[in-house]
């Protein structure tokens, strides 16, 4: 049986309908994506989403809603990402070692280099 890696990803939408994206610089997942990351052992999935967003963007999010999941396989690993969205947040965005974060019109996302499978993941949020 393959090892399962559990992650979260969160779409954050502002009052103007713009999406918060992260332009990742890490070689394992370069390109535009939404903030998120690994669920730590024993951690609640929603708490993981909130923590990852805070670490990667500086924002505190509230009441993230689960909108689905995205899964993919690698040779010896199965990945499962739980997808959330919210429009309730506070704080000032700040970039992290993961990459630059900024708000962008959702129609402009396709004009950027996207991370692996992000075009498929975006459809899950529609």
C-alpha positions in Angstrom: 0.0 0.0 0.0 1.3 3.5 -0.9 2.1 6.0 1.7 -0.5 8.8 1.8 0.5 12.5 2.1 -2.3 14.7 3.4 -2.2 18.4 2.5 -4.5 21.4 2.5 -5.0 24.3 0.0 -7.0 27.5 0.5 -8.6 30.0 -1.9 -8.9 33.4 -0.2 -11.1 35.9 -1.9 -11.1 39.6 -1.1 -14.1 42.0 -1.2 -13.2 42.9 -4.8 -13.4 39.2 -5.9 -9.6 38.9 -6.3 -7.9 35.7 -5.3 -4.8 35.5 -3.1 -2.1 33.5 -4.9 1.4 32.4 -4.1 4.1 32.4 -6.7 6.1 29.5 -5.4 9.9 29.5 -5.8 10.6 26.0 -4.5 11.7 23.6 -7.2 9.3 20.8 -6.1 6.2 22.9 -6.9 7.2 26.1 -8.8 4.6 28.5 -10.2 1.3 30.1 -9.1 -0.9 28.2 -6.6 -3.0 28.9 -3.5 -1.4 28.8 -0.1 -1.4 25.4 1.8 0.7 22.6 2.9 1.1 19.4 4.9 -1.1 18.4 7.7 1.0 17.6 10.7 0.7 14.3 12.6 -2.3 14.6 15.0 -3.4 18.0 13.6 -7.0 18.8 12.7 -7.3 19.4 8.9 -9.1 22.8 9.4 -6.4 23.9 11.9 -3.8 22.8 9.4 -5.3 25.0 6.7 -5.5 28.0 9.0 -1.9 27.5 10.2 -0.5 27.0 6.7 -2.2 30.2 5.4 -0.8 32.1 8.4 2.7 30.8 7.8 2.8 31.4 4.1 0.8 34.7 3.8 0.7 36.4 7.3 -3.1 36.4 7.2 -5.4 35.0 9.8 -8.4 33.3 8.1 -11.7 32.4 9.6 -14.3 29.7 8.9 -12.7 28.1 5.9 -15.2 26.0 4.0 -14.2 22.6 2.5 -15.1 22.6 -1.2 -13.6 19.3 -2.2 -10.3 17.5 -2.7 -7.7 16.8 -5.3 -5.6 13.6 -5.4 -2.7 12.4 -7.5 -0.3 9.5 -7.5 3.5 9.3 -7.7 5.4 6.1 -8.0 5.4 5.3 -4.3 3.1 8.0 -2.8 -0.5 9.0 -3.0 -1.2 12.7 -2.4 -4.6 13.9 -1.1 -5.2 17.7 -0.8 -8.3 18.9 1.0 -9.5 22.2 -0.7 -10.9 25.1 1.3 -12.1 28.6 0.6 -12.8 31.7 2.6 -13.5 35.4 2.2 -13.0 36.2 5.9 -9.5 37.2 7.0 -7.5 39.9 8.7 -4.0 41.1 8.6 -1.6 42.3 6.0 -0.2 39.9 3.4 3.5 39.2 3.5 5.5 36.8 1.4 7.5 33.9 2.9 10.3 31.6 2.0 7.7 29.6 0.0 7.2 32.5 -2.4 5.6 35.9 -3.2 1.9 36.3 -2.3 -0.5 38.8 -3.9 -4.1 39.3 -4.9 -4.9 38.9 -8.5 -8.1 39.0 -10.7 -9.2 35.4 -11.1 -9.2 35.9 -14.9 -5.5 36.9 -14.9 -4.4 33.6 -13.2 -4.2 31.8 -16.5 -1.7 34.3 -17.8 0.9 33.1 -15.4 3.0 30.0 -15.1 1.0 27.6 -12.9 2.3 25.0 -10.5 1.8 21.3 -11.4 -1.9 20.5 -12.0 -3.0 23.9 -10.6 -5.2 24.4 -13.7 -7.1 21.2 -12.7 -7.3 22.2 -9.1 -8.7 25.6 -10.0 -11.7 23.8 -11.5 -12.5 22.3 -8.2 -13.2 25.8 -6.8 -15.7 26.7 -9.4 
